[in-house]
Amino acid sequence: MNNGVLKNGITIKNKLGDKHLFKISRFKEKIKRTKPHKHDGYYEIIYLQEGEGFHWIDTEKYAVNPPEIYFLKPGCLHCWQFTAIPKGFVVLFKESYFDLVKEAYLLELINQLNSKERLPFSEDFSPNFLLEEILKEYQNNSTFSRHIIHGYLRVLFSKLLEQTRAPYKDIKNAQLLYNQFLRMLEANNIKFKSVKDVAGALHVSPQYLNAICRKYSEKSAGQHLNDQLILEAKRYILHTEKTISEIAYLLDFSDPSYFVKFFKKHTRLTPGQFRRQYFQ
């Protein structure tokens, strides 16, 4: 199990390991400050019943205010700074834990939760019972435990989506492709250098990918690539001590000055101004 490989100044964690697809546990009940780290190919649902402190998720700093739920997707960078003992649950899973055909509805619930990091929920909903039952079945590991867990996860995802007040959408093949495109960007970060590269990985033409992106987001595929590159740049700027020149080369910019211009074009701030804005 890979619990902390340093890559270009950012820790990459895989709490599941290569052979495990799902895990649930209670949140570690101790005051701690974690280093900024990314998830390596898995989702994480965190339910906090108690605790105080702060939670960084990419460029957002949230004050911990239990009870609350966080939904973190693959490639997301986050860290904790607790000032009081936390209590709750942590659920980890990979997409491959679900059958792509028979459990497409579960994957679509996950896709629709993807747009949220901190999930609101009303006082009349508590995930405690569902998470306790999932934990019990996970520890039981009986013949039917996997089926029972999947049933509870369907209820959990549906209830969480219901709390966001966003109705479930029965999506079409074109939107499935668009969702797959977004997941590939998130998981591979800056691996794709052009629309042609990512379209080839999806086995579609660049023109078709652009049309799909504009239909569901009003952005071109190229704009999505730029957005992902800016997000990755912000992660390095905020969560490492690397210089702007070092970050530029890590992101495959041949000239740091071009990186500065690119960043300012998309954020209206230079990388240095962006860093000072958070740490002045």
Kinemage of the C-alpha trace (Angstrom):
@kinemage 1
@onewidth
@group {chain A} dominant
@subgroup {mainchain}
@vectorlist {calphas} color= white
{ca met a 1} P 0.000 0.000 0.000
{ca asn a 2} L 1.377 3.379 -1.071
{ca asn a 3} L 0.706 5.858 1.744
{ca gly a 4} L 2.950 8.747 0.815
{ca val a 5} L 5.127 9.001 -2.286
{ca leu a 6} L 6.552 12.476 -2.870
{ca lys a 7} L 6.114 13.615 -6.482
{ca asn a 8} L 7.352 17.054 -7.519
{ca gly a 9} L 6.915 18.373 -3.993
{ca ile a 10} L 3.384 16.992 -3.417
{ca thr a 11} L 2.622 13.772 -1.545
{ca ile a 12} L 0.568 11.193 -3.461
{ca lys a 13} L -1.407 8.821 -1.235
{ca asn a 14} L -3.088 5.550 -2.087
{ca lys a 15} L -4.797 4.324 1.062
{ca leu a 16} L -6.421 1.467 -0.844
{ca gly a 17} L -3.425 -0.127 -2.508
{ca asp a 18} L -3.470 -1.728 -5.940
{ca lys a 19} L -5.684 -4.727 -5.082
{ca his a 20} L -8.309 -3.040 -2.897
{ca leu a 21} L -11.308 -1.189 -4.272
{ca phe a 22} L -13.252 -0.216 -1.163
{ca lys a 23} L -12.675 0.578 2.495
{ca ile a 24} L -14.613 2.149 5.347
{ca ser a 25} L -13.275 3.070 8.783
{ca arg a 26} L -13.850 5.451 11.630
{ca phe a 27} L -12.022 8.761 11.413
{ca lys a 28} L -8.841 8.706 13.528
{ca glu a 29} L -9.706 10.372 16.804
{ca lys a 30} L -6.635 12.491 17.351
{ca ile a 31} L -5.614 16.078 16.832
{ca lys a 32} L -3.323 16.242 13.844
{ca arg a 33} L -2.078 18.447 11.063
{ca thr a 34} L -1.644 16.571 7.806
{ca lys a 35} L 0.590 17.513 4.913
{ca pro a 36} L -1.083 18.499 1.626
{ca his a 37} L -1.587 15.307 -0.386
{ca lys a 38} L -3.413 14.014 -3.441
{ca his a 39} L -5.587 10.958 -3.849
{ca asp a 40} L -4.243 8.387 -6.256
{ca gly a 41} L -7.255 7.175 -8.227
{ca tyr a 42} L -9.885 6.887 -5.505
{ca tyr a 43} L -12.818 8.839 -4.091
{ca glu a 44} L -13.144 9.719 -0.408
{ca ile a 45} L -16.294 10.528 1.547
{ca ile a 46} L -15.635 12.051 4.967
{ca tyr a 47} L -18.397 12.456 7.534
{ca leu a 48} L -17.424 14.500 10.581
{ca gln a 49} L -19.667 14.318 13.631
{ca glu a 50} L -17.257 16.251 15.853
{ca gly a 51} L -14.077 18.293 15.522
{ca glu a 52} L -12.721 21.799 15.064
{ca gly a 53} L -10.074 23.292 12.837
{ca phe a 54} L -9.587 23.813 9.106
{ca his a 55} L -9.770 21.737 5.949
{ca trp a 56} L -7.903 22.830 2.798
{ca ile a 57} L -9.309 21.428 -0.467
{ca asp a 58} L -7.213 22.622 -3.399
{ca thr a 59} L -7.565 26.429 -3.164
{ca glu a 60} L -10.446 26.535 -0.661
{ca lys a 61} L -9.957 26.715 3.115
{ca tyr a 62} L -13.017 25.531 5.053
{ca ala a 63} L -13.583 26.021 8.771
{ca val a 64} L -14.523 22.605 10.190
{ca asn a 65} L -18.121 22.877 11.374
{ca pro a 66} L -19.627 19.448 12.211
{ca pro a 67} L -21.797 17.726 11.366
{ca glu a 68} L -20.609 17.936 7.767
{ca ile a 69} L -19.729 15.776 4.777
{ca tyr a 70} L -16.923 16.155 2.248
{ca phe a 71} L -16.825 14.424 -1.135
{ca leu a 72} L -13.290 14.297 -2.561
{ca lys a 73} L -12.567 13.013 -6.047
{ca pro a 74} L -9.411 11.410 -7.505
{ca gly a 75} L -6.544 13.843 -7.978
{ca cys a 76} L -7.940 16.233 -5.373
{ca leu a 77} L -5.391 17.833 -3.041
{ca his a 78} L -6.325 18.411 0.605
{ca cys a 79} L -5.020 18.605 4.172
{ca trp a 80} L -6.339 18.990 7.728
{ca gln a 81} L -5.458 21.198 10.660
{ca phe a 82} L -7.488 20.053 13.670
{ca thr a 83} L -7.687 21.906 16.974
{ca ala a 84} L -10.171 19.492 18.591
{ca ile a 85} L -10.493 15.692 18.371
{ca pro a 86} L -12.456 14.670 15.249
{ca lys a 87} L -14.992 11.853 15.135
{ca gly a 88} L -16.758 10.377 12.152
{ca phe a 89} L -16.317 8.007 9.198
{ca val a 90} L -14.111 7.741 6.114
{ca val a 91} L -15.257 5.853 2.991
{ca leu a 92} L -12.750 5.149 0.192
{ca phe a 93} L -13.613 3.594 -3.155
{ca lys a 94} L -12.499 3.336 -6.762
{ca glu a 95} L -14.825 3.479 -9.758
{ca ser a 96} L -13.847 -0.081 -10.621
{ca tyr a 97} L -15.578 -1.223 -7.411
{ca phe a 98} L -18.829 -0.948 -9.383
{ca asp a 99} L -19.965 -2.860 -12.450
{ca leu a 100} L -19.927 -0.397 -15.371
{ca val a 101} L -23.067 -1.933 -16.884
{ca lys a 102} L -25.141 -3.350 -14.036
{ca glu a 103} L -24.391 -0.486 -11.648
{ca ala a 104} L -24.329 2.439 -14.056
{ca tyr a 105} L -26.874 4.200 -11.821
{ca leu a 106} L -24.376 4.209 -8.946
{ca leu a 107} L -21.653 5.656 -11.148
{ca glu a 108} L -24.032 8.345 -12.338
{ca leu a 109} L -24.908 9.286 -8.748
{ca ile a 110} L -21.163 9.664 -8.137
{ca asn a 111} L -20.803 11.812 -11.261
{ca gln a 112} L -23.560 14.126 -10.112
{ca leu a 113} L -21.995 14.476 -6.663
{ca asn a 114} L -18.664 15.333 -8.317
{ca ser a 115} L -19.454 19.038 -8.542
{ca lys a 116} L -19.538 19.376 -4.748
{ca glu a 117} L -16.697 19.215 -2.228
{ca arg a 118} L -18.584 20.104 0.918
{ca leu a 119} L -22.075 18.622 0.880
{ca pro a 120} L -24.885 20.385 2.708
{ca phe a 121} L -27.445 18.322 4.576
{ca ser a 122} L -30.505 19.165 6.630
{ca glu a 123} L -31.065 18.458 10.314
{ca asp a 124} L -33.586 15.714 9.514
{ca phe a 125} L -30.924 13.640 7.719
{ca ser a 126} L -28.102 11.847 9.485
{ca pro a 127} L -25.792 9.413 7.665
{ca asn a 128} L -24.822 7.687 10.932
{ca phe a 129} L -27.112 4.678 10.527
{ca leu a 130} L -26.076 4.008 6.913
{ca leu a 131} L -22.361 4.329 7.685
{ca glu a 132} L -22.615 2.131 10.785
{ca glu a 133} L -24.338 -0.571 8.717
{ca ile a 134} L -21.796 -0.316 5.904
{ca leu a 135} L -18.953 -0.592 8.430
{ca lys a 136} L -20.602 -3.633 10.041
{ca glu a 137} L -20.972 -5.407 6.685
{ca tyr a 138} L -17.421 -4.468 5.675
{ca gln a 139} L -16.073 -6.041 8.870
{ca asn a 140} L -18.434 -8.998 8.530
{ca asn a 141} L -17.236 -9.825 5.014
{ca ser a 142} L -19.901 -12.493 4.510
{ca thr a 143} L -21.135 -13.934 1.210
{ca phe a 144} L -23.704 -11.186 0.753
{ca ser a 145} L -21.796 -8.301 2.343
{ca arg a 146} L -20.716 -6.775 -0.975
{ca his a 147} L -24.308 -6.714 -2.255
{ca ile a 148} L -25.565 -5.213 0.995
{ca ile a 149} L -22.834 -2.564 0.983
{ca his a 150} L -23.695 -1.589 -2.588
{ca gly a 151} L -27.355 -1.273 -1.609
{ca tyr a 152} L -26.498 1.016 1.282
{ca leu a 153} L -24.150 3.046 -0.935
{ca arg a 154} L -26.947 3.592 -3.431
{ca val a 155} L -29.118 4.943 -0.608
{ca leu a 156} L -26.258 7.060 0.767
{ca phe a 157} L -25.376 8.601 -2.612
{ca ser a 158} L -29.055 9.245 -3.384
{ca lys a 159} L -29.639 10.915 -0.013
{ca leu a 160} L -26.536 13.067 -0.415
{ca leu a 161} L -27.629 14.119 -3.902
{ca glu a 162} L -31.108 14.853 -2.545
{ca gln a 163} L -29.554 17.132 0.086
{ca thr a 164} L -27.888 19.235 -2.630
{ca arg a 165} L -31.395 19.887 -4.029
{ca ala a 166} L -30.196 18.762 -7.447
{ca pro a 167} L -32.590 16.250 -9.049
{ca tyr a 168} L -31.182 13.044 -10.491
{ca lys a 169} L -30.701 13.231 -14.260
{ca asp a 170} L -30.941 10.200 -16.472
{ca ile a 171} L -28.071 10.992 -18.810
{ca lys a 172} L -27.295 9.990 -22.379
{ca asn a 173} L -24.209 8.485 -23.983
{ca ala a 174} L -22.902 11.905 -25.006
{ca gln a 175} L -22.930 13.139 -21.418
{ca leu a 176} L -21.321 9.898 -20.247
{ca leu a 177} L -18.474 10.719 -22.635
{ca tyr a 178} L -18.283 14.251 -21.241
{ca asn a 179} L -18.137 12.909 -17.672
{ca gln a 180} L -15.414 10.452 -18.686
{ca phe a 181} L -13.466 13.353 -20.228
{ca leu a 182} L -13.635 15.301 -16.945
{ca arg a 183} L -12.550 12.278 -14.912
{ca met a 184} L -9.577 11.720 -17.223
{ca leu a 185} L -8.484 15.340 -16.801
{ca glu a 186} L -8.779 15.112 -13.016
{ca ala a 187} L -6.959 11.804 -12.773
{ca asn a 188} L -4.145 12.615 -15.216
{ca asn a 189} L -3.765 16.287 -14.295
{ca ile a 190} L -1.322 17.708 -16.872
{ca lys a 191} L -0.607 14.512 -18.810
{ca phe a 192} L -2.692 15.668 -21.782
{ca lys a 193} L -1.065 18.538 -23.677
{ca ser a 194} L -3.694 19.064 -26.355
{ca val a 195} L -7.309 18.373 -27.241
{ca lys a 196} L -6.013 15.910 -29.837
{ca asp a 197} L -4.236 13.915 -27.101
{ca val a 198} L -7.273 13.544 -24.851
{ca ala a 199} L -9.657 12.958 -27.785
{ca gly a 200} L -7.384 10.132 -28.936
{ca ala a 201} L -7.488 8.571 -25.460
{ca leu a 202} L -11.288 8.695 -25.617
{ca his a 203} L -11.335 7.311 -29.192
{ca val a 204} L -13.254 10.283 -30.615
{ca ser a 205} L -12.318 13.164 -32.902
{ca pro a 206} L -11.245 16.530 -31.438
{ca gln a 207} L -14.181 18.158 -33.224
{ca tyr a 208} L -16.704 15.800 -31.615
{ca leu a 209} L -15.136 16.238 -28.156
{ca asn a 210} L -15.333 20.023 -28.508
{ca ala a 211} L -18.990 19.794 -29.538
{ca ile a 212} L -19.816 17.595 -26.525
{ca cys a 213} L -17.982 19.919 -24.128
{ca arg a 214} L -19.790 22.988 -25.454
{ca lys a 215} L -23.129 21.221 -25.204
{ca tyr a 216} L -22.762 20.326 -21.530
{ca ser a 217} L -20.574 23.118 -20.187
{ca glu a 218} L -20.479 25.961 -22.733
{ca lys a 219} L -16.690 25.546 -22.674
{ca ser a 220} L -14.461 24.036 -25.332
{ca ala a 221} L -12.285 21.019 -24.564
{ca gly a 222} L -9.276 23.347 -24.759
{ca gln a 223} L -10.757 25.606 -22.082
{ca his a 224} L -11.209 22.576 -19.838
{ca leu a 225} L -7.554 21.644 -20.394
{ca asn a 226} L -6.487 25.182 -19.464
{ca asp a 227} L -8.699 25.132 -16.352
{ca gln a 228} L -7.077 21.899 -15.201
{ca leu a 229} L -3.599 23.304 -15.834
{ca ile a 230} L -4.421 26.425 -13.803
{ca leu a 231} L -5.767 24.279 -10.956
{ca glu a 232} L -2.578 22.215 -10.923
{ca ala a 233} L -0.513 25.409 -10.912
{ca lys a 234} L -2.514 26.753 -7.958
{ca arg a 235} L -1.893 23.526 -6.050
{ca tyr a 236} L 1.864 23.891 -6.430
{ca ile a 237} L 1.776 27.602 -5.612
{ca leu a 238} L -0.274 27.164 -2.432
{ca his a 239} L 0.877 23.806 -1.128
{ca thr a 240} L 4.598 23.625 -1.938
{ca glu a 241} L 7.557 25.916 -1.400
{ca lys a 242} L 8.717 25.632 -5.006
{ca thr a 243} L 9.692 28.779 -6.862
{ca ile a 244} L 7.565 30.065 -9.722
{ca ser a 245} L 10.276 29.006 -12.182
{ca glu a 246} L 10.354 25.473 -10.729
{ca ile a 247} L 6.572 25.246 -11.015
{ca ala a 248} L 6.682 26.466 -14.600
{ca tyr a 249} L 9.088 23.689 -15.596
{ca leu a 250} L 7.083 21.058 -13.659
{ca leu a 251} L 4.056 22.053 -15.727
{ca asp a 252} L 6.086 21.737 -18.944
{ca phe a 253} L 6.373 25.438 -19.728
{ca ser a 254} L 9.670 25.975 -21.534
{ca asp a 255} L 9.882 29.582 -20.351
{ca pro a 256} L 8.801 30.756 -16.842
{ca ser a 257} L 7.792 34.138 -18.285
{ca tyr a 258} L 5.287 32.407 -20.574
{ca phe a 259} L 3.875 30.555 -17.548
{ca val a 260} L 3.443 33.885 -15.706
{ca lys a 261} L 1.607 35.370 -18.716
{ca phe a 262} L -0.580 32.256 -19.069
{ca phe a 263} L -1.472 32.273 -15.361
{ca lys a 264} L -2.255 36.008 -15.344
{ca lys a 265} L -4.393 35.700 -18.473
{ca his a 266} L -6.627 33.146 -16.735
{ca thr a 267} L -6.628 34.501 -13.169
{ca arg a 268} L -5.811 38.233 -13.557
{ca leu a 269} L -2.992 37.697 -11.047
{ca thr a 270} L 0.628 36.693 -11.465
{ca pro a 271} L 1.614 33.458 -9.672
{ca gly a 272} L 3.503 35.547 -7.109
{ca gln a 273} L 0.495 37.780 -6.463
{ca phe a 274} L -1.731 34.716 -6.111
{ca arg a 275} L 0.610 33.195 -3.509
{ca arg a 276} L 0.871 36.451 -1.533
{ca gln a 277} L -2.911 36.830 -1.585
{ca tyr a 278} L -3.205 33.690 0.544
{ca phe a 279} L -0.138 34.093 2.747
{ca gln a 280} L 0.204 37.831 3.331
